[in-house]
Amino acid sequence: MAFTELGLLPQYMSLSGPNRVFFNVHADGLGWAIPAALGAQLADRNRLVISMVGDGSYMFTNPTACHQIAKALELPILIIIKNNGMWNAVRRSVVKAYPDGTAAQSNTMPLTSLEPAPNFSMIAQASRAHAEQVLNPQDLPSALQRALRVIREEKRQVLLDLRVAGCGIGSILMDWFNIACLVPAFYFGGVLKGATGAGAPIIAIPIISLLYDVPTAVAAFTIPNFPSNVWHSWKFRSHQTTGMFAWAFAGFGLLGAVVGTTKLAYLSPSLLSLILSTIVVAYLIFRRLKSDWILPLDTARNFGPSVGFIGGTLQGAAGISAPVSITFLNTIKLARLTFIAVVSMFFVNMSVVQTTVLASYGI
Ligand SMILES: Cc1ncc(C[n+]2csc(CCOP(=O)(O)OP(=O)(O)O)c2C)c(N)n1
């Protein structure tokens, strides 16, 4: 006889008569399946009574009271916890209701994790239960055999805590997978930056935002961005342009970054992803079609502040300013080292704004 909350699949069971499986109504209160199993065991002490619950449902049961009464009345029920380390039903409902919402887009949905997992076996053992954690599927048959032996021969309650997919171990593997993808993202971004003086974000930000989200990608990238650009600005300072051009470009970029970074904190994740992908695609198309534009430096000086401001806004909101900033500098046809000096000064300003504003928003 089985009592279950959320997720028992009768089609995988051979049921040979009535009164074998009992579900509670899904909209009902969690915490029913173990007390119900205790009542059934009390009614028929010779029957095998199993209670199957999720880890969240188990906590709703008031387990200490249940194990205590199982011991006090010698009710040898078998409790099986399907432990996925989270309130998955809650996560699923949120994703269905708000597929584009902040919670659905985040890598770890807030308030759904049950990690760090409590040691449920110890709760059961406190009332003399036989309790085991089962970490690998191949260990399950032997754990079930031991459970049946204890129930039949010792007349003791048993708890099996089964770690199943979606639990912390799975998310740890996911983290390692993400890290494995981040290494080439940063590496190739860095190679491009080292070779050309710019362009790292155009490789790294889209990859990071696919694994996490746009704000995380932008915030993560400000960290390597700052020292590399300070280093380039300093190293190539003697190649800097004359007059106020670089200062105006970078200064208005800084103002734009304040505006853009504020947008990053407030715009919806899907809109930010759309902006990011549009920027990348527009940049690639523009580079393909208009690679031969030339703008004399003296004319460019007039546009420096406004282009810097727009570039800064894009940098702040999406982490990528290249379509505006780099394209603009490319059309001036600066010498390579002068280009690096100007663009690095621009990015130093961006990074200062981004790190301080993002930190103040807690991103
Ligand atoms: C008393 C009560 N509170 C809240 C709910 C809403 N609710 C339905 S399923 C669920 C999460 C169950 O988590 P778990 O048992 O770990 O199973 P999972 O969803 O992870 O498979 C919650 C909180 C409920 N049904 N009953």
PDBQT file of the ligand as one rigid body, heavy atoms in Angstrom, charges set to zero:
ROOT
HETATM    1  C1  LIG A 401       0.732  23.018   2.938  1.00  0.00    +0.000 C 
HETATM    2  C2  LIG A 401       1.133  23.341   1.543  1.00  0.00    +0.000 A 
HETATM    3  N1  LIG A 401       1.915  24.410   1.310  1.00  0.00    +0.000 NA
HETATM    4  C3  LIG A 401       2.330  24.705   0.061  1.00  0.00    +0.000 A 
HETATM    5  C4  LIG A 401       1.889  23.933  -0.988  1.00  0.00    +0.000 A 
HETATM    6  C5  LIG A 401       2.350  24.325  -2.384  1.00  0.00    +0.000 C 
HETATM    7  N2  LIG A 401       3.278  23.332  -2.948  1.00  0.00    +0.000 N 
HETATM    8  C6  LIG A 401       2.870  22.430  -3.849  1.00  0.00    +0.000 A 
HETATM    9  S1  LIG A 401       4.112  21.459  -4.337  1.00  0.00    +0.000 SA
HETATM   10  C7  LIG A 401       5.231  22.243  -3.373  1.00  0.00    +0.000 A 
HETATM   11  C8  LIG A 401       6.697  21.861  -3.370  1.00  0.00    +0.000 C 
HETATM   12  C9  LIG A 401       6.942  20.430  -3.037  1.00  0.00    +0.000 C 
HETATM   13  O1  LIG A 401       8.324  20.211  -2.984  1.00  0.00    +0.000 OA
HETATM   14  P1  LIG A 401       8.925  18.751  -2.957  1.00  0.00    +0.000 P 
HETATM   15  O2  LIG A 401       8.128  17.887  -2.060  1.00  0.00    +0.000 OA
HETATM   16  O3  LIG A 401      10.381  18.857  -2.680  1.00  0.00    +0.000 OA
HETATM   17  O4  LIG A 401       8.684  18.170  -4.401  1.00  0.00    +0.000 OA
HETATM   18  P2  LIG A 401       9.222  18.682  -5.815  1.00  0.00    +0.000 P 
HETATM   19  O5  LIG A 401       8.288  19.780  -6.206  1.00  0.00    +0.000 OA
HETATM   20  O6  LIG A 401      10.630  19.136  -5.631  1.00  0.00    +0.000 OA
HETATM   21  O7  LIG A 401       9.109  17.497  -6.716  1.00  0.00    +0.000 OA
HETATM   22  C10 LIG A 401       4.624  23.266  -2.669  1.00  0.00    +0.000 A 
HETATM   23  C11 LIG A 401       5.320  24.153  -1.723  1.00  0.00    +0.000 C 
HETATM   24  C12 LIG A 401       1.049  22.837  -0.732  1.00  0.00    +0.000 A 
HETATM   25  N3  LIG A 401       0.596  22.033  -1.713  1.00  0.00    +0.000 N 
HETATM   26  N4  LIG A 401       0.690  22.544   0.527  1.00  0.00    +0.000 NA
ENDROOT
TORSDOF 0
